[in-house]
């Protein structure tokens, strides 16, 4: 008897969760993700966005480093459409390296496009869930929730934690070929996003005893829209995880939503 009552109580709790929490959270996630999409400098799904153009001035402090680098650049959408770079390294004190990026050969910031694609897929997954869908089990809820959760997590991780690249990948990247004039073969530059910042990095290769090493010099600049996007994505992840924790409680029980089960047809 007690077991039956316990099962019935759990079923009622599960039904209440489905009715009062699940779709409410899905709608909240949609609102938060649409707010994030509006901050991206590229168009995301059907969310109204305005392709923005921002200018950055990046430089190392001459008081703390013998190496000097300066870069004035413009980002339009997901690409650096113009940049003027000046490099001076302590190992070559009498040489100043200069190179540029032009609009006809932009430097693509692939992280923006990749992150936006995952956000687009997350919004698409949410749009496919009917508002009045009656879930029958915790597994069904988690299948939809995890689909969204995974995509949002990928969208955030791509911006917050850039993929590490080998020095060979950096030296031979398509973006390096956009520089005019080309840099010497022992120098490479890279632009990437990390957390709320844009990073400009210079890599200088040296050889000693047959071993190739490289030194890294970098400067950074805060990116307003990036910080806002990461905040929205973090809020979405937190809210989704809260719901996941609540629903997961019912996984260990064979609880079904009685109200959504088909009504038996009487046999005459």
C-alpha positions as CSV (number, residue, x, y, z in Angstrom):
1,X,0.0,0.0,0.0
2,X,2.8,2.4,1.0
3,X,4.6,1.6,-2.2
4,X,1.5,2.3,-4.3
5,X,1.1,5.7,-2.5
6,X,4.7,6.5,-3.0
7,X,4.5,5.8,-6.7
8,X,1.3,7.9,-6.9
9,X,3.0,10.8,-5.1
10,X,5.9,10.6,-7.4
11,X,3.6,10.5,-10.4
12,X,1.8,13.6,-9.2
13,X,5.1,15.4,-8.6
14,X,6.3,14.4,-12.1
15,X,3.0,15.6,-13.7
16,X,3.3,18.9,-11.8
17,X,6.9,19.3,-13.0
18,X,5.8,18.7,-16.6
19,X,2.9,21.1,-16.4
20,X,4.6,24.0,-14.5
21,X,8.3,23.8,-15.1
22,X,9.4,22.1,-18.3
23,X,7.8,24.2,-21.0
24,X,8.3,27.3,-18.9
25,X,12.0,26.7,-18.8
26,X,12.1,25.9,-22.5
27,X,10.5,29.3,-23.2
28,X,12.9,31.0,-20.9
29,X,15.8,29.3,-22.7
30,X,14.5,30.5,-26.0
31,X,14.3,34.1,-24.8
32,X,17.8,34.1,-23.3
33,X,19.3,32.5,-26.4
34,X,17.6,35.0,-28.7
35,X,19.0,37.8,-26.5
36,X,22.4,36.2,-27.0
37,X,21.9,35.9,-30.7
38,X,21.1,39.6,-31.0
39,X,24.5,40.4,-29.6
40,X,26.4,38.4,-32.2
41,X,28.0,40.5,-35.0
42,X,26.5,38.1,-37.6
43,X,23.0,37.0,-38.3
44,X,21.7,34.1,-36.2
45,X,18.6,32.2,-37.4
46,X,15.6,34.5,-37.7
47,X,16.7,36.8,-34.9
48,X,17.1,40.4,-35.9
49,X,20.7,41.4,-35.7
50,X,22.8,44.1,-37.2
51,X,26.2,43.3,-38.7
52,X,28.4,45.5,-36.6
53,X,31.8,47.1,-37.3
54,X,34.2,47.7,-34.5
55,X,37.7,49.2,-34.3
56,X,40.4,48.0,-31.9
57,X,43.9,49.4,-31.0
58,X,46.1,46.7,-29.5
59,X,49.6,47.1,-28.3
60,X,52.1,45.8,-25.7
61,X,53.4,48.1,-23.0
62,X,56.9,49.3,-23.7
63,X,57.5,49.6,-20.0
64,X,57.1,45.8,-19.4
65,X,58.5,44.3,-22.5
66,X,61.5,44.7,-24.8
67,X,59.4,43.4,-27.6
68,X,56.9,45.7,-29.1
69,X,53.8,45.1,-31.2
70,X,51.0,47.3,-32.3
71,X,47.9,46.6,-34.3
72,X,45.0,48.8,-35.4
73,X,42.2,46.7,-36.8
74,X,38.6,46.7,-37.8
75,X,36.2,43.7,-37.4
76,X,33.2,43.5,-39.6
77,X,30.8,40.7,-38.8
78,X,33.0,37.6,-38.2
79,X,36.1,38.9,-40.1
80,X,39.0,41.3,-39.6
81,X,38.5,43.5,-42.7
82,X,41.4,45.8,-42.1
83,X,44.5,45.7,-39.9
84,X,47.8,47.5,-39.7
85,X,50.5,45.6,-37.7
86,X,53.9,46.7,-36.6
87,X,56.3,44.3,-34.8
88,X,59.6,44.9,-33.2
89,X,61.5,42.0,-31.5
90,X,64.3,42.3,-29.0
91,X,66.3,39.6,-30.9
92,X,66.2,41.9,-34.0
93,X,66.3,45.4,-32.4
94,X,67.1,47.1,-35.7
95,X,64.3,45.5,-37.7
96,X,60.7,46.7,-37.7
97,X,58.3,44.3,-39.4
98,X,55.1,45.7,-40.9
99,X,52.2,43.9,-42.5
100,X,48.5,44.5,-43.2
101,X,45.1,42.9,-43.8
102,X,42.9,44.3,-46.5
103,X,39.1,44.1,-47.0
104,X,39.5,42.1,-50.2
105,X,41.4,39.4,-48.3
106,X,39.8,39.4,-44.8
107,X,41.1,37.4,-41.8
108,X,38.2,35.1,-40.8
109,X,37.5,34.7,-37.1
110,X,36.1,31.2,-37.4
111,X,35.1,31.0,-33.7
112,X,32.3,33.5,-34.3
113,X,30.8,31.6,-37.1
114,X,31.2,28.2,-35.3
115,X,29.7,29.4,-32.1
116,X,26.8,31.1,-34.0
117,X,26.1,27.8,-35.8
118,X,25.7,26.0,-32.5
119,X,23.5,28.7,-31.1
120,X,21.4,28.6,-34.3
121,X,21.0,24.8,-33.9
122,X,20.0,25.2,-30.2
123,X,17.3,27.7,-31.2
124,X,16.1,25.4,-33.9
125,X,15.9,22.5,-31.5
126,X,13.7,24.6,-29.1
127,X,11.5,25.7,-32.0
128,X,10.7,22.1,-32.8
129,X,9.3,21.3,-29.3
130,X,5.5,22.0,-29.4
131,X,4.3,24.3,-26.5
132,X,1.6,21.8,-25.5
133,X,3.7,18.6,-25.8
134,X,2.8,16.2,-23.1
135,X,6.0,14.3,-22.0
136,X,5.4,10.7,-20.9
137,X,8.7,10.1,-19.1
138,X,11.8,11.8,-17.7
139,X,13.8,10.2,-20.5
140,X,11.8,12.1,-23.1
141,X,12.3,15.4,-21.3
142,X,16.0,14.8,-21.0
143,X,16.4,13.9,-24.6
144,X,15.1,17.3,-25.7
145,X,16.9,19.1,-22.9
146,X,20.2,17.5,-23.5
147,X,20.0,18.2,-27.2
148,X,19.7,21.9,-26.4
149,X,22.2,21.8,-23.5
150,X,24.9,20.3,-25.6
151,X,24.6,22.9,-28.4
152,X,24.6,25.8,-26.0
153,X,27.6,24.4,-24.2
154,X,29.5,24.1,-27.5
155,X,28.5,27.6,-28.5
156,X,30.0,29.0,-25.2
157,X,33.1,26.8,-25.1
158,X,34.2,27.8,-28.6
159,X,34.3,31.4,-27.5
160,X,35.6,30.9,-24.0
161,X,38.2,28.2,-24.7
162,X,39.8,28.4,-28.2
163,X,41.1,25.3,-29.7
164,X,44.9,24.9,-29.3
165,X,46.7,24.9,-32.6
166,X,50.2,23.6,-33.5
167,X,52.8,26.0,-34.7
168,X,52.7,24.3,-38.1
169,X,48.9,24.9,-38.3
170,X,49.5,28.6,-37.5
171,X,52.3,29.0,-40.0
172,X,50.4,27.3,-42.8
173,X,46.9,28.7,-42.1
174,X,44.9,30.3,-44.9
175,X,44.7,33.5,-42.8
176,X,48.5,33.9,-42.8
177,X,48.3,34.1,-46.6
178,X,46.1,37.1,-46.4
179,X,49.0,39.3,-45.0
180,X,50.5,41.9,-47.2
181,X,53.5,41.9,-47.3
182,X,54.2,38.4,-46.1
183,X,56.1,38.0,-42.9
184,X,59.5,36.2,-42.7
185,X,59.2,32.4,-42.4
186,X,60.2,32.5,-38.7
187,X,57.2,34.7,-37.8
188,X,53.5,34.0,-37.5
189,X,50.6,36.0,-36.1
190,X,47.2,34.9,-34.9
191,X,43.9,36.5,-33.8
192,X,41.5,34.6,-31.7
193,X,38.8,35.1,-29.0
194,X,39.2,33.9,-25.5
195,X,36.6,34.6,-22.8
196,X,35.6,38.2,-23.2
197,X,38.8,39.3,-25.0
198,X,40.3,39.5,-28.5
199,X,43.9,38.2,-28.5
200,X,46.6,39.3,-31.0
201,X,49.5,36.9,-30.8
202,X,52.9,36.8,-32.5
203,X,55.0,33.7,-32.6
204,X,58.8,33.8,-33.3
205,X,60.5,30.6,-34.2
206,X,64.1,29.9,-33.2
207,X,66.4,26.9,-33.7
208,X,68.9,25.8,-31.2
209,X,70.8,22.5,-31.4
210,X,68.4,21.1,-34.0
211,X,65.3,21.9,-31.8
212,X,62.7,24.3,-33.0
213,X,61.3,26.5,-30.3
214,X,59.0,29.5,-30.4
215,X,58.4,32.5,-28.3
216,X,55.0,34.1,-27.9
217,X,54.1,37.8,-27.6
218,X,50.6,39.0,-27.3
219,X,48.2,41.8,-26.6
220,X,44.5,41.8,-25.9
221,X,41.4,44.0,-25.9
222,X,38.0,43.5,-24.3
223,X,35.1,42.9,-26.6
224,X,31.8,44.2,-25.3
225,X,29.4,42.0,-27.3
226,X,31.5,38.9,-26.5
227,X,31.2,39.4,-22.7
228,X,27.4,39.9,-23.1
229,X,27.0,36.7,-25.2
230,X,29.0,34.7,-22.7
231,X,26.8,35.9,-19.8
232,X,23.6,35.0,-21.7
233,X,24.9,31.6,-22.6
234,X,26.0,30.9,-19.0
235,X,22.5,31.9,-17.8
236,X,21.0,29.5,-20.3
237,X,23.3,26.7,-19.2
238,X,22.6,27.2,-15.5
239,X,18.8,27.3,-16.0
240,X,18.9,24.2,-18.2
241,X,21.0,22.3,-15.7
242,X,18.7,23.2,-12.9
243,X,15.8,21.7,-14.8
244,X,17.9,18.7,-15.7
245,X,18.7,18.0,-12.0
246,X,15.0,18.1,-11.1
247,X,13.9,15.8,-14.0
248,X,16.8,13.4,-13.3
249,X,15.3,12.5,-9.9
250,X,12.5,10.6,-11.7
251,X,14.9,8.5,-13.8
252,X,15.3,5.9,-11.1
253,X,11.5,5.4,-11.0
254,X,9.3,4.1,-13.8
255,X,7.1,7.2,-13.6
256,X,4.7,8.0,-16.5
257,X,2.5,11.0,-17.1
258,X,-0.9,9.4,-16.6
259,X,-2.8,12.5,-17.9
260,X,-1.2,12.2,-21.3
261,X,-1.7,8.5,-21.7
262,X,-4.3,7.4,-24.2
263,X,-7.8,6.8,-22.8
264,X,-8.8,3.1,-23.2
265,X,-11.4,2.5,-25.8
266,X,-14.3,0.5,-24.4
267,X,-15.0,-2.8,-26.1
268,X,-18.7,-3.7,-26.6
